[in-house]
Amino acid sequence: MAVLSDVARQAEVSLTTASRALDPDNDHPVNARTRARVQAAAERLSYRPNPMARALRTRRLPTIAIVVHDVSDPYFAEVVKGATRAASAKGFLTVVCSSDRDPATELRYVEMLCLSRVSGVIFAGGGLEEPHYRHAMTGYARSIAGYGGAIVALQPRAERWPSEVPDNRTGARLATDHLVALGHVRVAMISGPATLRTSRERELGYADAMHKAGFTPNIVAADFTTAGGAQAMACLLSDRSVTAVFVATDRMALGALAELRRQGIRVPDDISVVGFDDIPGLEFIHPNLTTVRVPMQDLGAAGVARLLQELDGPPNGTRVRLHPVELIKRESTGLRRAAVGGR
């Protein structure tokens, strides 16, 4: 589905001009030839404006949108919980948009939010490294700023937006240092998609610790899902020398633990596993997962507070604020033991 920025780019006009040219109720003058060019581009692309957005865009709404990559992911659920509570206390309604990590889906959401004139947009997930996505998002960000709205990011992005982010790199380093301190030499990492900056930051922290210890990094990438974690662990198990694995998210770590159980490999006796996030419910799995705790609800609340600051006036202070993380040691990690069953 084409979005407004596609029409604007093909017609070689700004996003604002494209919006005005396609709006029959627009009072701002648009050159007749420009309007015809925009309408022709819209017809070629089969673009259809959103009627709800058109009806609502006459003013800035007391609404904050939270864009997440996967609404079923417990990490995002916790972030949304903290953000919703903070926004409600200030008299703002929250809406949640789940993109499934698809750039086109996320752009469609942001276009509707932009035309609806929401007060602000909080991006709970990391930036997607895709050229068209980044170009279009820049245009939407300008439009949101143009009507007095604001944007805040809660994970690393290429855009230079105000950000409240967890210290991903330090967290990954803490997790890997812990495994090295337990005597593990062959420490692998299950990372997320290469298109996400969050994956890259956590990979850098892992690599920092491995290089400091004089060891060679071993990274396998997968989707940020339980199934992705299971598939990546199955791949790693072909290397019988691996005795410890750092997994980029708890959700992936749950899949990794399931694959280890399926293959009869004991945790932590044969392999130690560390996750990242400390999502709810880890106390109900066996063994309890050692992980890096991210203050997810606090992060969501901080995102709302930062957005309201941006709405009140000019930016004040550091653009990117890092939120500290903490290593939580549980049952899934232990001392490296003698090889068992060829491991």
ZAVOGU-219871 format. One line per field, with one value per residue (C-alpha): x, y, z; residue number from 1. Coordinates in pm, 1 decimal, padded with zeros to 6 digits. Example, Ala and Ser with C-alpha at 12.3 -4.5 7.8 and 13.67 -1.06 7.14 Angstrom:
<atoms>
xx <- 01230.0,01367.0
yy <- -00450.0,-00106.0
zz <- 00780.0,00714.0
i <- 1,2
</atoms>
This chain:
<atoms>
xx <- 00000.0,00130.4,00169.6,00155.9,00534.7,00541.4,00300.2,00500.8,00826.3,00682.9,00516.9,00838.4,00663.2,00681.2,00470.3,00264.3,00196.0,00089.9,-00149.2,-00302.4,-00334.9,-00530.2,-00757.6,-01079.8,-01140.7,-00797.6,-00802.1,-00434.7,-00372.4,-00209.9,-00103.1,-00339.4,-00056.1,00098.8,-00237.6,-00284.0,00066.2,00002.2,-00336.7,-00185.3,00086.5,-00173.5,-00374.7,-00070.0,00019.4,-00342.7,-00303.9,-00611.8,-00618.5,-00732.9,-01077.6,-01046.6,-00718.2,-00872.0,-01157.2,-00928.0,-00633.6,-00780.9,-00592.7,-00342.4,-00514.6,-00439.8,-00318.1,00021.2,00090.2,00328.9,00475.2,00598.4,00752.8,00542.5,00252.3,00269.4,00629.1,00633.4,00908.7,00686.7,00387.5,00581.1,00701.2,00344.8,00218.7,00459.7,00391.8,00013.4,00011.7,00228.2,00027.4,-00307.8,-00187.5,-00125.5,-00462.0,-00343.0,-00498.0,-00255.9,-00287.1,-00059.7,00051.2,00224.5,00434.5,00563.3,00901.9,00778.5,00896.5,00593.8,00347.1,00522.5,00519.0,00144.4,00082.9,00299.1,00130.5,-00211.4,-00080.1,00075.3,-00242.8,-00446.5,-00225.9,-00149.3,00043.6,00336.4,00475.5,00693.7,00893.0,00944.5,01147.0,01477.4,01515.7,01475.7,01775.3,01596.1,01662.8,01304.8,01180.8,01435.9,01365.0,00988.1,01014.5,01218.3,00931.3,00671.9,00889.3,00906.7,00528.3,00473.0,00713.6,00542.4,00206.0,00367.5,00390.5,00691.0,00872.6,01072.8,01264.8,01313.0,01574.1,01868.7,01780.2,01957.8,01728.1,01852.7,01536.0,01518.3,01579.9,01542.8,01723.6,01855.6,02231.9,02235.3,02608.7,02694.3,02426.5,02564.4,02914.3,02795.9,02629.6,02936.2,03180.1,02971.2,03004.3,03377.3,03423.7,03261.1,03542.1,03367.5,03594.7,03366.7,03090.9,02851.0,02582.9,02234.5,02157.2,01855.0,01797.9,02080.2,01824.8,01772.3,02013.8,01933.7,02090.4,02404.4,02446.7,02414.6,02655.5,02910.1,02889.1,02936.4,03232.4,03388.2,03393.1,03514.3,03800.3,03900.3,03920.9,04119.1,03841.2,03688.1,03325.0,03072.7,02742.7,02433.3,02147.5,01777.4,01436.0,01350.4,01106.0,01092.7,01112.8,01409.1,01594.0,01525.3,01646.4,01963.1,02040.7,01996.7,02249.3,02498.1,02474.6,02652.1,02964.9,03017.0,03275.4,03027.3,02962.7,02782.6,02542.8,02441.2,02099.0,01997.6,01644.5,01466.0,01201.2,01468.7,01634.5,01312.2,01326.5,01693.6,01618.3,01337.4,01573.9,01831.7,01565.1,01451.5,01805.3,01860.8,02129.0,02134.2,02137.4,02369.1,02554.2,02633.0,02559.0,02504.3,02248.9,02202.7,01914.7,01840.4,01539.0,01409.1,01053.9,00777.9,00732.2,01094.6,01053.9,00811.4,01049.0,01317.1,01594.3,01531.7,01698.2,02001.7,01942.1,02008.8,01730.3,01595.7,01363.8,01091.3,00800.9,01028.3,01155.7,00800.7,00721.9,01046.0,00948.5,00618.9,00788.6,01045.6,00775.3,00578.6,00896.4,00943.3,00584.8,00628.2,00920.1,01267.7,01478.7,01667.9,01966.6,02120.8,01954.8,02013.6,01967.8,02097.8,01905.8,02120.8,02071.7,02157.1,02277.3,02041.4,02212.9,01984.8,01999.9,02077.4,02447.9,02719.7,03089.2,03229.2,03256.5,03445.3,03314.6,03000.8,02878.0,03135.9,03062.6
yy <- 00000.0,00342.4,00605.5,00981.8,01018.2,00792.6,01027.9,01333.6,01184.5,01082.7,01423.3,01594.6,01803.0,01825.9,01604.0,01908.4,02011.3,01657.6,01647.6,01983.1,01893.5,01576.8,01736.1,01879.2,02077.2,02240.7,02623.3,02672.4,02768.2,02502.4,02572.6,02400.9,02232.5,02110.7,01976.0,01790.2,01641.0,01521.4,01373.7,01194.8,01047.5,00934.8,00764.3,00585.8,00455.6,00370.0,00588.7,00622.4,00888.5,00788.0,00938.8,00920.1,01109.4,01376.7,01426.6,01457.1,01660.6,02004.5,02024.9,01840.7,01560.1,01483.8,01141.2,00973.8,00688.3,00410.3,00222.4,-00127.4,-00399.4,-00683.8,-00629.3,-00993.6,-00952.6,-00922.3,-00659.5,-00421.4,-00501.9,-00383.7,-00066.8,00012.5,-00046.8,00210.4,00461.7,00427.4,00479.7,00793.2,00936.5,00878.8,01064.1,01367.5,01347.2,01183.9,00889.9,00627.9,00418.1,00125.7,00038.7,-00295.8,-00307.5,-00668.4,-00513.0,-00439.4,-00099.3,-00049.1,-00125.3,00114.1,00390.0,00346.1,00379.6,00689.5,00852.5,00804.7,00934.2,01235.1,01324.5,01267.5,01519.2,01312.9,01506.8,01273.3,00938.9,00713.5,00451.9,00165.9,-00045.2,00022.2,00184.4,-00027.3,00001.3,00035.2,00336.8,00408.7,00373.7,00622.8,00874.7,00860.0,00870.8,01191.5,01355.8,01244.1,01364.4,01709.6,01716.7,01616.4,01886.5,02132.0,02114.6,02117.7,01745.5,01556.5,01224.8,01022.5,00696.7,00422.6,00224.3,00332.0,00482.7,00662.6,00964.7,01223.9,01226.2,01276.9,00930.4,00737.4,00409.2,00116.3,00075.8,-00215.8,-00228.5,-00231.6,-00494.1,-00727.5,-00678.4,-00762.7,-01082.4,-01196.6,-01102.6,-01316.2,-01621.0,-01564.6,-01531.1,-01874.2,-02021.6,-02039.8,-01988.6,-02081.0,-01826.4,-01776.9,-01512.7,-01541.5,-01195.9,-01036.6,-00916.4,-00716.5,-00451.5,-00346.1,-00112.4,-00278.3,-00599.9,-00412.5,-00245.3,-00574.7,-00742.1,-00467.4,-00523.8,-00897.9,-00841.3,-00594.3,-00860.4,-01139.1,-00932.9,-00818.2,-01184.1,-01274.0,-01494.3,-01509.6,-01391.1,-01633.9,-01469.7,-01631.9,-01401.3,-01487.3,-01326.5,-01165.7,-01452.1,-01774.3,-01975.5,-01766.9,-01843.9,-02216.5,-02225.7,-02033.0,-02264.3,-02569.2,-02412.6,-02344.8,-02700.3,-02824.5,-02678.8,-02920.3,-02690.9,-02414.3,-02418.8,-02087.1,-01868.0,-01506.0,-01447.2,-01094.9,-01113.9,-01324.8,-01422.6,-01574.1,-01729.7,-01917.0,-02072.7,-02156.0,-02330.4,-02527.9,-02650.2,-02754.6,-02954.2,-03114.7,-03233.2,-03355.9,-03097.0,-02986.0,-02620.7,-02512.0,-02845.6,-02871.2,-02519.8,-02191.0,-01943.0,-01569.9,-01359.3,-00987.4,-00780.4,-00970.7,-01006.7,-01114.1,-01486.5,-01600.6,-01722.9,-01987.9,-02159.1,-02415.3,-02339.7,-01976.0,-01760.6,-01545.6,-01221.0,-00848.8,-00648.2,-00351.9,-00117.9,-00160.4,00016.5,00297.0,00331.7,00374.8,00633.8,00818.6,00827.5,00998.8,01247.0,01330.4,01375.9,01612.8,01813.7,01840.9,01961.3,02227.9,02404.8,02384.5,02073.6,02083.7,01865.7,01558.2,01425.1,01057.9,00948.4,00602.4,00401.9,00165.7,-00210.0,-00481.5,-00842.2,-01078.3,-01408.7,-01712.8,-02086.6,-02100.2,-02017.9,-02213.6,-02297.0,-02457.1,-02827.3,-03114.3,-03229.5,-03442.2,-03657.5,-03513.9,-03155.0
zz <- 00000.0,-00097.2,00175.1,00141.0,00132.1,-00177.1,-00351.7,-00243.9,-00369.0,-00707.8,-00752.8,-00635.0,-00369.0,00009.1,00233.3,00338.2,-00021.2,-00112.9,00183.1,00091.0,-00276.3,-00196.1,00065.3,-00087.6,00232.9,00233.9,00257.0,00173.5,-00191.6,-00407.7,-00764.6,-01010.3,-01198.4,-00872.2,-00754.8,-01085.2,-01060.0,-00705.0,-00795.8,-01094.8,-00875.3,-00621.5,-00895.3,-01036.7,-00690.5,-00599.5,-00291.2,-00069.8,00205.4,00551.1,00618.8,00996.6,00987.5,00763.8,01007.4,01307.4,01183.3,01247.6,01578.4,01798.9,01989.0,02356.2,02242.7,02262.4,02022.5,02118.3,01821.8,01913.2,01701.0,01842.5,02079.9,02192.1,02315.0,02698.0,02673.9,02479.1,02698.5,03003.7,02829.8,02721.8,03075.0,03216.2,02939.7,02961.5,03335.5,03306.2,03014.9,03186.5,03496.6,03273.3,03096.5,02772.9,02591.6,02457.7,02143.9,02058.8,01703.5,01642.1,01323.2,01331.2,01247.9,00896.2,00764.0,00535.8,00816.1,01051.6,00789.3,00733.2,01105.4,01135.7,00838.5,00999.7,01331.4,01160.9,00972.6,01288.9,01470.5,01777.1,02040.2,02019.4,01906.2,02120.0,01929.0,02174.7,01929.9,01761.7,01421.7,01110.2,00876.8,00542.5,00312.4,00198.9,00556.6,00688.1,00411.3,00458.8,00838.2,00814.1,00627.9,00881.3,01169.0,01009.4,00971.8,01334.8,01449.3,01213.4,01388.4,01734.3,01807.1,01941.7,01895.1,02149.1,02097.5,02357.0,02162.5,01941.7,01604.3,01320.5,01360.2,01607.9,01817.4,02195.2,02338.6,02663.6,02602.9,02806.8,02820.0,02574.9,02522.9,02893.9,02960.5,02694.7,02831.2,03185.9,03061.5,02869.5,03149.1,03385.7,03160.8,03113.6,03491.7,03531.0,03321.8,02985.4,02686.1,02396.9,02458.1,02166.3,02114.1,01966.0,01828.8,01662.7,01304.5,01148.9,01042.1,01405.3,01584.8,01917.6,01784.2,01686.8,02025.5,02213.1,01971.8,02040.8,02416.4,02370.6,02137.7,02385.6,02657.1,02427.6,02289.2,02638.2,02744.5,02432.6,02291.6,01943.9,01911.0,01762.7,01668.2,01515.8,01411.0,01428.8,01465.6,01802.3,01869.0,02069.1,01747.4,01634.4,01956.2,01921.5,01561.1,01643.9,01936.7,01713.4,01476.3,01757.2,01887.7,01577.4,01741.7,02031.4,02194.7,02291.4,02667.5,02718.7,02520.2,02563.7,02405.0,02297.6,02447.5,02706.9,02455.2,02232.0,02537.3,02618.4,02272.9,02321.6,02653.2,02488.5,02216.5,02476.4,02663.8,02339.1,02270.5,02626.6,02706.0,03069.8,03178.3,03331.4,03366.4,02993.8,02869.7,03055.7,02917.6,02982.6,02847.1,02828.2,02952.2,03260.6,03129.9,03373.5,03436.6,03432.7,03790.9,03663.4,03420.1,03506.0,03535.0,03631.7,03367.8,03443.8,03256.3,03224.7,03383.5,03184.4,03381.7,03118.1,03289.5,03408.0,03052.3,02921.1,03186.8,03111.0,02744.3,02827.7,03062.6,02794.2,02531.4,02753.3,02812.6,02437.0,02396.3,02663.4,02503.5,02350.6,02425.1,02750.5,02840.3,02681.5,02366.0,02455.4,02816.2,02903.5,03163.3,03371.5,03349.8,03600.0,03575.5,03761.9,03843.2,03858.6,03791.7,03418.7,03456.4,03632.8,03636.6,03326.3,03391.1,03233.0,02896.0,02924.8,02637.2,02398.7,02496.4
i <- 1,2,3,4,5,6,7,8,9,10,11,12,13,14,15,16,17,18,19,20,21,22,23,24,25,26,27,28,29,30,31,32,33,34,35,36,37,38,39,40,41,42,43,44,45,46,47,48,49,50,51,52,53,54,55,56,57,58,59,60,61,62,63,64,65,66,67,68,69,70,71,72,73,74,75,76,77,78,79,80,81,82,83,84,85,86,87,88,89,90,91,92,93,94,95,96,97,98,99,100,101,102,103,104,105,106,107,108,109,110,111,112,113,114,115,116,117,118,119,120,121,122,123,124,125,126,127,128,129,130,131,132,133,134,135,136,137,138,139,140,141,142,143,144,145,146,147,148,149,150,151,152,153,154,155,156,157,158,159,160,161,162,163,164,165,166,167,168,169,170,171,172,173,174,175,176,177,178,179,180,181,182,183,184,185,186,187,188,189,190,191,192,193,194,195,196,197,198,199,200,201,202,203,204,205,206,207,208,209,210,211,212,213,214,215,216,217,218,219,220,221,222,223,224,225,226,227,228,229,230,231,232,233,234,235,236,237,238,239,240,241,242,243,244,245,246,247,248,249,250,251,252,253,254,255,256,257,258,259,260,261,262,263,264,265,266,267,268,269,270,271,272,273,274,275,276,277,278,279,280,281,282,283,284,285,286,287,288,289,290,291,292,293,294,295,296,297,298,299,300,301,302,303,304,305,306,307,308,309,310,311,312,313,314,315,316,317,318,319,320,321,322,323,324,325,326,327,328,329,330,331,332,333,334,335,336,337,338,339,340,341,342,343
</atoms>
